Amino acid sequence: MRILTLTLLFISSIAFSQEFSIEGTLTDAESGVPLESATVYAEKIQDSTLVTYTISNQKGYFKLIGNTGASEVNVNISFVGYENYLKKVSIKESIVQLDSIKMIPAQETLDGITITAKRAPVTIKKDTLEFNVASFKTKKDANVEDLLKELPGVEVDSDGKITVNGKPVNKILVNGKPFFGDDPTIATRNLTKEIVDKIQVTDTKTDSEAFAGEAGDDENKTINITIDEEKNKGIFGRVAAGGGTDERFEYAGLINYFDNELRISALGGGNNTNSPGFSFGELDKMFGGARYISTNSNGAINYGGRNFGGGQGITNSRVGGANFADELGKETDISADYFYSASNSFNNEIRNRENILPDDLFFSNSTSSTRSETDGHSINVNFKTEIDSTFQIEVRPQFNYTKGVNFYSDNETSSRINGDLTNQSSTDRFSESKNASFENRLEMTKKYGDRGGFFRVRFNNDISRDENDDELQSNTEVFGDDPNTIIRNQLTDGEQKNNGFEVQTRLRYPILGDNLYLEGTYTYESDNREDRQSVFDFDETTQTYSNFNTEQSTDFDNKNESSKPEIGMTYKDDKLRVSANVAYVNRTLESDDAVRNVNFKNDFDAVETGLRVNYSFTKKFRSWMGYSLRNNAPSVGQLSPYVNVSNPLNIRTGNPDLKPTNRHSIYLGGNNYDFQTKSGFYAYMNASLSNDDVVSQTTTDEDFVRTTTYTNVDGAYNYNGNLGWNKSKQLDSIRTVTLNLGFNFYGNKSVNFNNNIQYDSQTTTFRPEIGIGFTWKDLFDIDPSYSISSSRNTFDIAAFEDETYIQHTLELQTNFTYPENFEWNNDINYNYNPDVAEGFQRSAFFWNTSISYSVIKDKGLVTLKAYDLLNQNTNARRTSTADYIQDIQSTVLQRYFMLSFSYKFNTLGKKGETDDNGWWN
């Protein structure tokens, strides 16, 4: 019967719908100027259901394309500053050509009030893209993440990371204020669509940048979730709990109280299913550890098995927190949040490494076990006030406290290619640590004149203190011609203190109207760090840790001081923005070791430059590029001549003659979304070239004991980019097909040393991907995708072989919502790695699934889910570099089944009133 019903629905939807197009041109009624970025949309006459929509281009032209079974539709046209246009249009003919439409500027009433008309689905306001939530259909209990997936140009991956036309979203706001810190999924996965009025997308800006009218971050986006004023007072939230096989469990609760501008929220939860942070056990968070072939900055290629348990080992985590936001008067905002997190984790690991030398090979094998416990607290406050329309003050204090306990044991052996042992070691370590830090930012911005001038003072300070006690028992044996045994039974009493601050002043002076500005900035930074590590050997006579070990103890006092004057110019108009600057950096690094009286002082001088260009071909097609020259000084640890012998098999020392690194970087990109064709593309690329790059230089002796220092090299570079194209095709009012194409690439050249022999390695990685989605409203969604990743590592030294690795990844996500109250979700991943070595897992098939049923008038949800249904999850993986090939296998979360129940409640009502139905009705 179910199949028959679906078949009849499919046939009827085709038989009674037709495709139509409506074309026209928009101009200003008074000036005749074409109107770009006006929203044009068609609705059903009987119930105002949205049929289709588009945006006019730079010539004012629009073309509405849609499917409906109706013979007439209402065509609405909306544009900021103009009266709305409404016309009933017959679509009995498939192509309809409208006469030129003259839009009338909006007029204010005698009382100065502009009549509010019906809102369009999409509105473009200067640098803000605004979506009217009511125009986008989702499943009945959708959250904000479900809504975002329906918006044109917006993509959300399985980890909840959001991109808009290819640009990542790095900030989520609710009514313009932060919501539980930096985790966007707390807002997107727990606020329901029904309370949201608008979704606004802008370039990311700080509050002071927005106040002064500065350009924001052109590489990242901010999403502001605007709560519907009709549903902005009351209590809403959700509670959930579940238990499963293998003693798996999860629980979570979130409660929110909104009263107009006042917002109070609290949450709590825990699980032992490797779901970090706060979640209600969503299926899409179960694939948190997914990965494909990747490379790091040193050219290492990682490939092999996949761990979908959210990382290495198994973690039992607990979280709790509260968030507060309010307005203290019309011009003063305050928000604060507290977050508690705790975890217990364990991990057992087997590591086998083949080490490659220019004229030899040796093997290292180790087994290790880690147990850890952590507790953390964080408090964040954001206070912002406008003394008047020209003066803003912002204060952002932050406090963090963490304590932890760690147990670690390790056994390692190294052997020659013929199997002879060269060294072996065993280690047992117990550590306790405490960390407390306080950071604060005070920013004051004063605008002057009416052309965009301002003066700003910013003060940042950072105070922290780390304490650690470390008990170590180790036994290291070195064989060969000069055998040696090192036995250590030690206690390390460590303390690190940091006291740093930054002062920056900035002046922007208008030269030519509000188009050309001269900008001057001066920044002074000072950072003082004390690092004391007192090592005591065990005294057999007194049975205490009382023998001070001078060789391994340190008492560093490090100072990092810099001064940076900078001058620049900015030009902007409606389409173009160009900023250029040049700076002079004077930096002093100083270090003193009171234990050995080892000290050094280095002065560095450098010139830095920057260029940013943004150009808008149209309001929808934008491009950007930038260049920078930055100077990075070596770290104190890389400069200090102190010889670190804490690991007898890997001795490290710094190089006081190191030079700072000069890094040239360039980026460029562009994006466009064509509302006429419901298609969009984005492209992004960045590259950097480094001179005097600081790299490690390791020599290995005949017993395979390593000694590492640092040196400068020239010619290192890296680049990466991604391109994407997507299109949505509405077959009719209930069926939609989407197509996503992507291409990612990465490459680098690194300069390395192997036993004092310098060589270059180059890595290139390409990853094309394709995704197809089919949606049948109120019935199902099917989203298959495929990608292939190819990585190649080449060397200019004959001792190393070039390597190529291929990986195929096939993914399928499905969501079935028929019959009513029923939902079946699947997340299926298949990996195939044809180039791995014998004995290493070449393919794996992972299937997570859940079945849910709504009860209690859709407020309750009963869910049965299965993690790794086929029980194929593994954490075996291989890493390949010029120096070694390494296989690792560690503890992994394996198959389990879980039954859970969640309940949501909502008393939200209009501003100034609440819903009298209460929680349980």
Solvent accessible surface area in square Angstrom, and as a share of the most:
residue,aa,sasa,rsa
1,M,183,0.82
2,R,131,0.48
3,I,140,0.71
4,L,97,0.48
5,T,41,0.24
6,L,50,0.25
7,T,60,0.35
8,L,104,0.52
9,L,72,0.36
10,F,80,0.33
11,I,99,0.50
12,S,44,0.28
13,S,17,0.11
14,I,86,0.43
15,A,69,0.53
16,F,155,0.64
17,S,31,0.20
18,Q,66,0.29
19,E,87,0.39
20,F,2,0.01
21,S,11,0.07
22,I,0,0.00
23,E,32,0.14
24,G,0,0.00
25,T,46,0.27
26,L,0,0.00
27,T,19,0.11
28,D,16,0.08
29,A,42,0.33
30,E,138,0.62
31,S,75,0.49
32,G,44,0.42
33,V,86,0.49
34,P,61,0.39
35,L,12,0.06
36,E,28,0.13
37,S,3,0.02
38,A,0,0.00
39,T,2,0.01
40,V,0,0.00
41,Y,2,0.01
42,A,0,0.00
43,E,13,0.06
44,K,45,0.19
45,I,65,0.33
46,Q,137,0.61
47,D,88,0.46
48,S,60,0.39
49,T,39,0.23
50,L,37,0.18
51,V,5,0.03
52,T,5,0.03
53,Y,19,0.07
54,T,1,0.01
55,I,0,0.00
56,S,0,0.00
57,N,38,0.19
58,Q,96,0.43
59,K,144,0.61
60,G,0,0.00
61,Y,72,0.27
62,F,0,0.00
63,K,64,0.27
64,L,0,0.00
65,I,62,0.31
66,G,2,0.02
67,N,11,0.06
68,T,1,0.01
69,G,57,0.55
70,A,23,0.18
71,S,55,0.35
72,E,65,0.29
73,V,0,0.00
74,N,30,0.15
75,V,0,0.00
76,N,11,0.06
77,I,0,0.00
78,S,19,0.12
79,F,34,0.14
80,V,84,0.48
81,G,50,0.48
82,Y,40,0.15
83,E,79,0.35
84,N,56,0.29
85,Y,59,0.23
86,L,116,0.58
87,K,83,0.35
88,K,118,0.50
89,V,7,0.04
90,S,54,0.35
91,I,0,0.00
92,K,152,0.64
93,E,128,0.57
94,S,63,0.41
95,I,118,0.60
96,V,23,0.13
97,Q,123,0.55
98,L,18,0.09
99,D,124,0.64
100,S,68,0.44
101,I,10,0.05
102,K,129,0.55
103,M,3,0.01
104,I,96,0.49
105,P,27,0.17
106,A,38,0.29
107,Q,118,0.52
108,E,118,0.53
109,T,57,0.33
110,L,189,0.94
111,D,122,0.63
112,G,44,0.42
113,I,114,0.58
114,T,69,0.40
115,I,140,0.71
116,T,123,0.72
117,A,50,0.38
118,K,102,0.43
119,R,93,0.34
120,A,4,0.03
121,P,1,0.01
122,V,0,0.00
123,T,25,0.14
124,I,18,0.09
125,K,83,0.35
126,K,181,0.77
127,D,59,0.30
128,T,25,0.14
129,L,33,0.16
130,E,9,0.04
131,F,0,0.00
132,N,18,0.09
133,V,4,0.02
134,A,78,0.60
135,S,19,0.12
136,F,14,0.06
137,K,108,0.46
138,T,33,0.19
139,K,72,0.30
140,K,127,0.54
141,D,55,0.29
142,A,3,0.02
143,N,32,0.16
144,V,0,0.00
145,E,6,0.03
146,D,34,0.17
147,L,0,0.00
148,L,0,0.00
149,K,96,0.41
150,E,86,0.39
151,L,4,0.02
152,P,18,0.11
153,G,10,0.10
154,V,10,0.06
155,E,71,0.32
156,V,23,0.13
157,D,67,0.35
158,S,34,0.22
159,D,60,0.31
160,G,1,0.01
161,K,136,0.58
162,I,6,0.03
163,T,43,0.25
164,V,4,0.02
165,N,26,0.13
166,G,22,0.21
167,K,16,0.07
168,P,65,0.41
169,V,19,0.11
170,N,86,0.44
171,K,65,0.28
172,I,16,0.08
173,L,33,0.16
174,V,0,0.00
175,N,51,0.26
176,G,42,0.40
177,K,21,0.09
178,P,38,0.24
179,F,5,0.02
180,F,6,0.03
181,G,37,0.35
182,D,146,0.76
183,D,46,0.24
184,P,44,0.28
185,T,8,0.05
186,I,2,0.01
187,A,1,0.01
188,T,1,0.01
189,R,8,0.03
190,N,18,0.09
191,L,0,0.00
192,T,28,0.17
193,K,36,0.15
194,E,92,0.41
195,I,1,0.00
196,V,9,0.05
197,D,33,0.17
198,K,39,0.16
199,I,0,0.00
200,Q,39,0.17
201,V,5,0.03
202,T,37,0.22
203,D,29,0.15
204,T,15,0.09
205,K,56,0.24
206,T,51,0.30
207,D,39,0.20
208,S,2,0.02
209,E,46,0.21
210,A,62,0.48
211,F,27,0.11
212,A,6,0.05
213,G,36,0.35
214,E,18,0.08
215,A,30,0.23
216,G,8,0.08
217,D,49,0.25
218,D,8,0.04
219,E,53,0.24
220,N,32,0.16
221,K,24,0.10
222,T,10,0.06
223,I,0,0.00
224,N,27,0.14
225,I,0,0.00
226,T,28,0.16
227,I,4,0.02
228,D,33,0.17
229,E,107,0.48
230,E,89,0.40
231,K,72,0.30
232,N,9,0.05
233,K,36,0.15
234,G,2,0.02
235,I,50,0.25
236,F,7,0.03
237,G,9,0.08
238,R,64,0.23
239,V,74,0.43
240,A,18,0.14
241,A,56,0.44
242,G,15,0.14
243,G,40,0.39
244,G,28,0.27
245,T,70,0.41
246,D,89,0.46
247,E,154,0.69
248,R,27,0.10
249,F,67,0.28
250,E,18,0.08
251,Y,97,0.37
252,A,9,0.07
253,G,18,0.17
254,L,3,0.02
255,I,71,0.36
256,N,0,0.00
257,Y,74,0.28
258,F,3,0.01
259,D,35,0.18
260,N,42,0.22
261,E,77,0.34
262,L,42,0.21
263,R,9,0.03
264,I,75,0.38
265,S,1,0.01
266,A,40,0.31
267,L,12,0.06
268,G,25,0.24
269,G,5,0.05
270,G,6,0.06
271,N,10,0.05
272,N,16,0.08
273,T,11,0.06
274,N,14,0.07
275,S,10,0.07
276,P,93,0.58
277,G,34,0.32
278,F,4,0.02
279,S,14,0.09
280,F,17,0.07
281,G,14,0.14
282,E,34,0.15
283,L,25,0.12
284,D,34,0.17
285,K,29,0.12
286,M,14,0.06
287,F,8,0.03
288,G,37,0.36
289,G,13,0.13
290,A,44,0.34
291,R,78,0.28
292,Y,90,0.34
293,I,1,0.01
294,S,44,0.28
295,T,26,0.15
296,N,64,0.33
297,S,85,0.55
298,N,105,0.54
299,G,1,0.01
300,A,2,0.02
301,I,0,0.00
302,N,41,0.21
303,Y,8,0.03
304,G,3,0.03
305,G,5,0.05
306,R,8,0.03
307,N,2,0.01
308,F,3,0.01
309,G,3,0.03
310,G,34,0.33
311,G,33,0.32
312,Q,96,0.43
313,G,0,0.00
314,I,20,0.10
315,T,37,0.21
316,N,49,0.25
317,S,14,0.09
318,R,72,0.26
319,V,16,0.09
320,G,16,0.15
321,G,11,0.10
322,A,43,0.33
323,N,3,0.02
324,F,71,0.29
325,A,0,0.00
326,D,29,0.15
327,E,65,0.29
328,L,95,0.47
329,G,51,0.49
330,K,190,0.80
331,E,95,0.43
332,T,21,0.12
333,D,36,0.18
334,I,41,0.21
335,S,8,0.05
336,A,28,0.21
337,D,16,0.09
338,Y,79,0.30
339,F,48,0.20
340,Y,60,0.23
341,S,49,0.32
342,A,4,0.03
343,S,26,0.17
344,N,56,0.29
345,S,33,0.21
346,F,78,0.33
347,N,25,0.13
348,N,70,0.36
349,E,19,0.09
350,I,92,0.47
351,R,81,0.29
352,N,71,0.37
353,R,70,0.26
354,E,53,0.24
355,N,14,0.07
356,I,29,0.15
357,L,20,0.10
358,P,32,0.20
359,D,127,0.66
360,D,55,0.28
361,L,51,0.25
362,F,5,0.02
363,F,63,0.26
364,S,13,0.09
365,N,67,0.34
366,S,16,0.10
367,T,70,0.41
368,S,21,0.14
369,S,32,0.21
370,T,41,0.24
371,R,97,0.35
372,S,25,0.16
373,E,83,0.37
374,T,56,0.32
375,D,38,0.20
376,G,12,0.11
377,H,65,0.29
378,S,23,0.15
379,I,76,0.39
380,N,38,0.19
381,V,44,0.25
382,N,18,0.09
383,F,68,0.28
384,K,47,0.20
385,T,18,0.11
386,E,50,0.22
387,I,105,0.53
388,D,71,0.37
389,S,86,0.56
390,T,45,0.26
391,F,54,0.22
392,Q,6,0.03
393,I,38,0.19
394,E,1,0.00
395,V,40,0.23
396,R,80,0.29
397,P,36,0.22
398,Q,64,0.28
399,F,82,0.34
400,N,40,0.21
401,Y,66,0.25
402,T,56,0.32
403,K,96,0.41
404,G,15,0.14
405,V,39,0.22
406,N,50,0.26
407,F,97,0.40
408,Y,74,0.28
409,S,37,0.24
410,D,17,0.09
411,N,87,0.44
412,E,49,0.22
413,T,48,0.28
414,S,5,0.03
415,S,18,0.12
416,R,78,0.28
417,I,113,0.57
418,N,105,0.54
419,G,52,0.50
420,D,77,0.40
421,L,85,0.42
422,T,4,0.02
423,N,2,0.01
424,Q,55,0.24
425,S,19,0.12
426,S,41,0.27
427,T,24,0.14
428,D,74,0.39
429,R,90,0.33
430,F,61,0.25
431,S,22,0.15
432,E,81,0.36
433,S,53,0.34
434,K,107,0.46
435,N,47,0.24
436,A,35,0.27
437,S,17,0.11
438,F,79,0.33
439,E,70,0.31
440,N,32,0.16
441,R,56,0.20
442,L,55,0.27
443,E,9,0.04
444,M,66,0.29
445,T,1,0.00
446,K,87,0.37
447,K,56,0.24
448,Y,78,0.30
449,G,77,0.74
450,D,136,0.71
451,R,100,0.37
452,G,28,0.27
453,G,0,0.00
454,F,0,0.00
455,F,87,0.36
456,R,15,0.05
457,V,42,0.24
458,R,58,0.21
459,F,77,0.32
460,N,40,0.21
461,N,27,0.14
462,D,49,0.26
463,I,84,0.42
464,S,24,0.16
465,R,115,0.42
466,D,46,0.24
467,E,66,0.30
468,N,39,0.20
469,D,65,0.34
470,D,19,0.10
471,E,67,0.30
472,L,17,0.08
473,Q,75,0.33
474,S,16,0.10
475,N,57,0.29
476,T,5,0.03
477,E,50,0.22
478,V,16,0.09
479,F,63,0.26
480,G,47,0.45
481,D,153,0.79
482,D,112,0.58
483,P,91,0.57
484,N,75,0.39
485,T,75,0.43
486,I,47,0.24
487,I,127,0.64
488,R,26,0.10
489,N,52,0.26
490,Q,6,0.03
491,L,46,0.23
492,T,24,0.14
493,D,54,0.28
494,G,2,0.02
495,E,27,0.12
496,Q,46,0.20
497,K,82,0.35
498,N,10,0.05
499,N,85,0.44
500,G,6,0.06
501,F,77,0.32
502,E,30,0.13
503,V,51,0.29
504,Q,33,0.15
505,T,46,0.27
506,R,51,0.19
507,L,78,0.39
508,R,5,0.02
509,Y,113,0.43
510,P,8,0.05
511,I,82,0.42
512,L,111,0.55
513,G,31,0.30
514,D,79,0.41
515,N,49,0.25
516,L,42,0.21
517,Y,2,0.01
518,L,65,0.32
519,E,20,0.09
520,G,30,0.29
521,T,13,0.07
522,Y,95,0.36
523,T,12,0.07
524,Y,58,0.22
525,E,75,0.34
526,S,14,0.09
527,D,32,0.16
528,N,59,0.30
529,R,123,0.45
530,E,89,0.40
531,D,44,0.23
532,R,74,0.27
533,Q,42,0.19
534,S,14,0.09
535,V,8,0.05
536,F,56,0.24
537,D,42,0.22
538,F,47,0.20
539,D,26,0.13
540,E,127,0.57
541,T,125,0.72
542,T,78,0.45
543,Q,111,0.49
544,T,66,0.38
545,Y,59,0.22
546,S,60,0.39
547,N,68,0.35
548,F,100,0.41
549,N,24,0.12
550,T,68,0.40
551,E,112,0.50
552,Q,20,0.09
553,S,0,0.00
554,T,10,0.06
555,D,52,0.27
556,F,25,0.10
557,D,58,0.30
558,N,19,0.10
559,K,92,0.39
560,N,49,0.25
561,E,80,0.36
562,S,8,0.05
563,S,29,0.19
564,K,53,0.23
565,P,61,0.38
566,E,45,0.20
567,I,94,0.48
568,G,8,0.08
569,M,84,0.37
570,T,6,0.03
571,Y,77,0.29
572,K,44,0.19
573,D,66,0.34
574,D,148,0.76
575,K,94,0.40
576,L,52,0.26
577,R,57,0.21
578,V,43,0.25
579,S,29,0.19
580,A,45,0.35
581,N,41,0.21
582,V,64,0.37
583,A,5,0.04
584,Y,104,0.40
585,V,8,0.04
586,N,56,0.29
587,R,48,0.17
588,T,27,0.16
589,L,4,0.02
590,E,64,0.29
591,S,2,0.01
592,D,59,0.30
593,D,0,0.00
594,A,71,0.55
595,V,45,0.26
596,R,71,0.26
597,N,117,0.60
598,V,41,0.24
599,N,89,0.46
600,F,23,0.10
601,K,128,0.54
602,N,28,0.14
603,D,92,0.48
604,F,17,0.07
605,D,84,0.44
606,A,13,0.10
607,V,79,0.46
608,E,10,0.05
609,T,39,0.23
610,G,9,0.08
611,L,61,0.30
612,R,89,0.32
613,V,32,0.18
614,N,38,0.20
615,Y,76,0.29
616,S,24,0.16
617,F,102,0.42
618,T,18,0.10
619,K,87,0.37
620,K,27,0.11
621,F,63,0.26
622,R,69,0.25
623,S,28,0.18
624,W,13,0.05
625,M,67,0.30
626,G,0,0.00
627,Y,74,0.28
628,S,26,0.17
629,L,31,0.15
630,R,90,0.33
631,N,11,0.06
632,N,67,0.35
633,A,29,0.22
634,P,5,0.03
635,S,59,0.38
636,V,30,0.17
637,G,56,0.54
638,Q,46,0.21
639,L,0,0.00
640,S,8,0.05
641,P,50,0.31
642,Y,33,0.13
643,V,77,0.44
644,N,54,0.28
645,V,23,0.13
646,S,64,0.41
647,N,71,0.37
648,P,24,0.15
649,L,16,0.08
650,N,31,0.16
651,I,45,0.23
652,R,89,0.33
653,T,32,0.19
654,G,9,0.09
655,N,36,0.19
656,P,50,0.31
657,D,120,0.62
658,L,6,0.03
659,K,117,0.50
660,P,23,0.15
661,T,7,0.04
662,N,49,0.25
663,R,73,0.27
664,H,60,0.27
665,S,34,0.22
666,I,72,0.36
667,Y,35,0.13
668,L,87,0.43
669,G,11,0.10
670,G,8,0.08
671,N,12,0.06
672,N,32,0.16
673,Y,12,0.05
674,D,44,0.23
675,F,6,0.03
676,Q,25,0.11
677,T,61,0.35
678,K,37,0.16
679,S,16,0.10
680,G,3,0.03
681,F,76,0.32
682,Y,42,0.16
683,A,31,0.24
684,Y,45,0.17
685,M,74,0.33
686,N,40,0.21
687,A,25,0.19
688,S,16,0.10
689,L,76,0.38
690,S,6,0.04
691,N,53,0.27
692,D,33,0.17
693,D,26,0.14
694,V,29,0.16
695,V,29,0.16
696,S,56,0.36
697,Q,38,0.17
698,T,37,0.22
699,T,44,0.25
700,T,18,0.10
701,D,62,0.32
702,E,126,0.56
703,D,15,0.08
704,F,6,0.02
705,V,22,0.12
706,R,67,0.24
707,T,58,0.34
708,T,4,0.02
709,T,40,0.23
710,Y,34,0.13
711,T,31,0.18
712,N,37,0.19
713,V,9,0.05
714,D,88,0.45
715,G,21,0.20
716,A,12,0.09
717,Y,74,0.28
718,N,54,0.28
719,Y,58,0.22
720,N,48,0.25
721,G,4,0.04
722,N,41,0.21
723,L,82,0.41
724,G,7,0.07
725,W,94,0.33
726,N,20,0.10
727,K,67,0.28
728,S,35,0.23
729,K,81,0.34
730,Q,59,0.26
731,L,58,0.29
732,D,2,0.01
733,S,48,0.31
734,I,48,0.24
735,R,21,0.08
736,T,36,0.21
737,V,46,0.27
738,T,45,0.26
739,L,55,0.27
740,N,54,0.28
741,L,77,0.38
742,G,14,0.14
743,F,72,0.30
744,N,44,0.23
745,F,34,0.14
746,Y,46,0.18
747,G,0,0.00
748,N,6,0.03
749,K,44,0.19
750,S,13,0.08
751,V,4,0.02
752,N,30,0.15
753,F,28,0.12
754,N,8,0.04
755,N,44,0.23
756,N,93,0.48
757,I,77,0.39
758,Q,104,0.46
759,Y,4,0.02
760,D,34,0.18
761,S,4,0.03
762,Q,77,0.34
763,T,1,0.00
764,T,45,0.26
765,T,12,0.07
766,F,93,0.39
767,R,34,0.12
768,P,53,0.33
769,E,64,0.29
770,I,69,0.35
771,G,13,0.13
772,I,83,0.42
773,G,4,0.04
774,F,54,0.22
775,T,46,0.27
776,W,15,0.05
777,K,72,0.30
778,D,102,0.53
779,L,10,0.05
780,F,35,0.15
781,D,42,0.22
782,I,57,0.29
783,D,63,0.33
784,P,49,0.31
785,S,39,0.25
786,Y,80,0.31
787,S,6,0.04
788,I,52,0.26
789,S,2,0.02
790,S,35,0.22
791,S,0,0.00
792,R,107,0.39
793,N,2,0.01
794,T,36,0.21
795,F,28,0.12
796,D,95,0.49
797,I,29,0.15
798,A,110,0.85
799,A,43,0.34
800,F,13,0.05
801,E,144,0.65
802,D,70,0.36
803,E,31,0.14
804,T,58,0.34
805,Y,18,0.07
806,I,44,0.22
807,Q,3,0.01
808,H,54,0.24
809,T,7,0.04
810,L,90,0.45
811,E,54,0.24
812,L,57,0.28
813,Q,69,0.30
814,T,16,0.10
815,N,23,0.12
816,F,61,0.25
817,T,30,0.17
818,Y,63,0.24
819,P,50,0.32
820,E,131,0.59
821,N,48,0.24
822,F,50,0.21
823,E,26,0.12
824,W,91,0.32
825,N,34,0.18
826,N,9,0.05
827,D,7,0.04
828,I,29,0.15
829,N,6,0.03
830,Y,74,0.28
831,N,2,0.01
832,Y,78,0.30
833,N,5,0.03
834,P,41,0.26
835,D,63,0.33
836,V,4,0.03
837,A,39,0.30
838,E,153,0.69
839,G,88,0.84
840,F,24,0.10
841,Q,63,0.28
842,R,96,0.35
843,S,45,0.29
844,A,4,0.03
845,F,72,0.30
846,F,2,0.01
847,W,67,0.23
848,N,2,0.01
849,T,18,0.11
850,S,7,0.05
851,I,82,0.42
852,S,8,0.05
853,Y,110,0.42
854,S,16,0.10
855,V,47,0.27
856,I,90,0.45
857,K,170,0.72
858,D,54,0.28
859,K,42,0.18
860,G,1,0.01
861,L,45,0.23
862,V,56,0.32
863,T,21,0.12
864,L,91,0.45
865,K,9,0.04
866,A,5,0.04
867,Y,4,0.01
868,D,2,0.01
869,L,43,0.22
870,L,75,0.37
871,N,72,0.37
872,Q,70,0.31
873,N,12,0.06
874,T,17,0.10
875,N,2,0.01
876,A,12,0.10
877,R,29,0.11
878,R,34,0.12
879,T,21,0.12
880,S,0,0.00
881,T,18,0.10
882,A,10,0.08
883,D,54,0.28
884,Y,45,0.17
885,I,40,0.20
886,Q,9,0.04
887,D,39,0.20
888,I,15,0.08
889,Q,98,0.44
890,S,9,0.06
891,T,27,0.16
892,V,22,0.13
893,L,2,0.01
894,Q,100,0.45
895,R,100,0.37
896,Y,4,0.01
897,F,80,0.33
898,M,2,0.01
899,L,105,0.52
900,S,19,0.12
901,F,87,0.36
902,S,11,0.07
903,Y,10,0.04
904,K,57,0.24
905,F,13,0.06
906,N,45,0.23
907,T,13,0.08
908,L,17,0.08
909,G,12,0.11
910,K,106,0.45
911,K,92,0.39
912,G,57,0.55
913,E,93,0.42
914,T,63,0.37
915,D,50,0.26
916,D,138,0.72
917,N,90,0.46
918,G,25,0.24
919,W,87,0.31
920,W,176,0.62
921,N,108,0.55
